Amino acid sequence: MTTATTGAATPTGAVGTAHTRVEGRDKVTGAARYAGEIPFAGLAHGWLVLSTVARGRVLSVGTGPVLGMPGVLTVLHHGNAPRLTTDYVGMLGVPPDPTAAVFQNDRVPHAGWPVALVVAETPEQAREAAEALVVTYEQEPHDIAFSGTRPDTYPADGHMPALTEKGDVEAELAASAHVVDEEYTTPEEHHGMMEPHAASARWDGGRLEVVDSNQGTTWVADEIVRMFSLDASAVRVRSEHVGGGFGSKGLRAHQVSAVMAATVLQRPVRVVLTRRQMFSLTGYRSPTTQRIRLGADPGGRLRALDHRSLNQTSTVWEFVEPGAGVARIMYDADAHRTENRVVRLDVPSPTWMRAPGEAPGSFAVEAALDELAEKCGIDPIELRLRNEPERGPVSGLPFAGRNLAACFREGARRFGWADRDPRPGVRREGRWLLGTGTAAASFPAGALPSTAAVTAEPDGTFTVRIAAADIGTGARTALTLVAADALRVPTERVRVRIGDSDFGPAGIAGGSMGTRSWAWAVTAAAGELRERLVPGGTVPPEGITVRSDTTAALGALTQRERHSYGAQFAEAAVDVTTGEVRVRRMLGIFAAGRIVNPLTARSQLVGGMTWGISMALHEEAVRDGASGGLYGGDLAGYHVASHADVPAIEADWVDDPDPDDPVGIKGIGEVGIVGAAAAVANAVWHATGVRHRSLPIRPDRVLRAGEPRV
Amino acid sequence: MREFDYRRADDVSGAVALLGADPDARYLGGGTNLVDLMKTGVERPARLVDVRTLPLDRIEPAGDGGLRVGATVTNSDLAAHPGIRHRYPALTQAVLAGASGQLRNMATVGGNLLQRTRCGYFTDVTKPCNKRAPGSGCPAVQGEHHNHAVLGASEHCVAVHPSDMGVALTAFDAVVSYESADGPGELPLADFYLPVGDTPHRETALPPGALITGVTLPPAPVAARSRYRKVRERASYAFAIGSVAAALDVSGGVVRDVRLAFGAVASRPWRAGIAERVLTGAPATAEYFAAAADAELAAARPLPDNGYKVTLMRNLVVAVLSELAEEAAR
């Protein structure tokens, strides 16, 4: 027994002070193990076989010759795989994507659909056998043509109502002094996180254990429980370190096929996806076609706002990329209409990808506002400030802090916006035309119910257990700081354990909700524990543990529009004779509540802004009409920004307190990318005088748009 | 992936003997392209003959100011060689414009010339490709082709050669040396790559089983004032969508000698001989540079989505030659 030494009167002030990652040394020395490299005794290896046709059904799977190949243990396919339960709604309020519920029937709904799993003693044997497996198909004509003119689109809700409408848009447009009516498009984009999806499954003493790389262990465990009809207590999912997720690391074909094989073979089985398999099995951001109509009075005040966003989804799962949701928060108008529509095609299922809805939606809205500013002859920042709403434009709810104007003021000061000549195409430096652009950003500050346990150990340290996920964000470190402050002890005395579904239910690392949700639960448990520890008292050998559950507290939260905000600035250089575009500098100023760890927060925001450059200039998955599959679906063909494309990027924040909020943390995972692509596109217009309404702004598009001849 | 036999050759004749007449055997240089192709199943060799440690890693004088570059010289060493940097600066620039530092440390000169196209149909074994599977068709003509060929292609294949280095070598009349079972031989780079025609799977004029032993750069005083300019879809680590290697000798405002080659427009590095002939003896002005580019590009047959390359190449020629002329005038 040891003396408990909490209760010091002064808070440690860990939150708000830069702190390197607590697991940083493990990561840079290779001591941190990722899902695909954790050793298991007797491990077998599965290799997925994907369809080569885009629509049809499987006629035969030629298992005979493959089963005779060296090391091959089994071949799972729709003819012999265990049956799964799929008619449920999971923790996130949606049914499972059938792409994950593998081998349940002979239908092939898109190219790259999983049709078999070959399991062998080594990954090389499994791969060779998988490549040798002959699968025959009855092929049907496929339709992958995404366009805004299709007759078969329909309004779809997803996580928000498909349609919001007030006032008479046509009448207000007709009465407006200035009108913008344009179509904006964004391409199919992929997550491309560094660590591929990988899972190992084994049965041990009647319990199923899955070692995985995911964005929420209780989420994935819950899906496996339901899909395999198991007792909740019979499944444990662990995910210690995760090399990026961005929305793609939920339940996928690799975990399900690994569990199937482990069950059939009664030995541990690992399935790792290849980079190319990730391009059809793990979701992506749908392309969007967005039509925006803005009408304004001579002073730039919006009279009409109409935003219609269309995305594609698969024939087996409905996913809405809600681009039209942006204006429901950001801009009001006398007549205000927003609508999200989808069309079902013979393509893989899209999914959440960093700032779903906001990333493509803000490109369209913020580019259209830039066009409106030009027409009105008003500075783009001033136009936005004149249209700052008092209340939620659709909800009518008050804002719980809306510090967008402060972001613009601070950003404009630091970027040197006041000196900007609004005329496009007039600044030249050698072969480069120069321009600057700006855009606003926002992202919801939500939270998910979570539980945490905090234990006072006899040695004077504290252990926090929570099924949080650190997908590279620094969540483990952030929670260490939060716990230290709540316990009023130095961070060295706090150990945070995460990534284990046995720790009890917790929200996911997604929707920028992770830190807010988990910090809430950790603060609650740690605060109560501190009160229970008597200064000078003793701690029994098993420690003293306090558990928390934020479900009730979340339910009691006052209804408000809660969001983070940001102002994005970019300077671009364009050579219109070659089509090359280079971003020269970027600045983002954000209002994102209480910043827990400035070091990793800045990384998150700069990372988002970097992705914005990539979205503006590089990223585009091209679908091949003839095959229905991707053209160049790997990281050689799918370009992300290289280091040389990324200039000095500055991210900083303004004070953004919310005294009414019990945690004050808003989340920063996504707001960094929002508006970034629009700021770059607006800068390209300012440089050249040409509007690029289709991303990415590739050299050939710049050349075609300008048709410049020397 | 398929299991394969790996052998390391001790000398050139031994390497050629190890490869023999086996169509399923491949020489392994830096492996920066071949190993990728093996991972994706495009190449499934039964045997690899590693030639990387052969004594072909020297850059030596080749008479009258020329240089002979061994086949296993790495891209990094080639780019850094003082003789290359001073006498053929466009070659250094071209090499440094390609790949990444790590890849250039591995990639060899011989392998660079033999690297395969990065056409996304060629690199994906689930799709047709006449180059990879003769007779299966070329989906690029009707499909994705915004980075495909505008010169010298055929309906059977519109893929482009990916090399930057090869473009500069082509401009400087480099000659490829090789060793085959029948002994040594030479091929000017101009004749090294075969026309596409209806046999896009046959890429070079090398005899079967031949091993590239080196590349000779003939003396070319004009090359001392040369430049390589590459346009790509990101600032680094991407293949060209159009590139130009150019050398210019101007005297009294008149072009005395000019070398011009294009990258990423054809199945091979494209020597712009027509443009060179138009320019030789002509005034060194932007108007004549443009006219020369137009003359060369008159043969362009763009597809619906790659016509921008004609504009791009014209603009690049004018920009690069104008820069060289301006420097000469200083």
Interface residues (C-beta under 8 A of the other chain):
Chain A: T52 A111 E124 R127 E128 E131 R276 R431 T577 T578 G579 E580 R582 L617 H618 V622 D624 G625 A626 S627 G629 Y631 G632 G633 A636 G637 H639 A641 S642 H643 A644 D645 R698 P699 D700 L703 R704 E707 P708 R709 V710
Chain B: M1 R2 E3 D36 T40 G41 R118 G120 Y121 T123 D124 T126 K127 P139 Q142 G143 E144 H146 V231 R232 E233 R234 A235 S236 Y237 A238 I241 G242 A286 A290 D305 N306 Y308 K309 T311 L312 R314 N315 L316 V318 A319
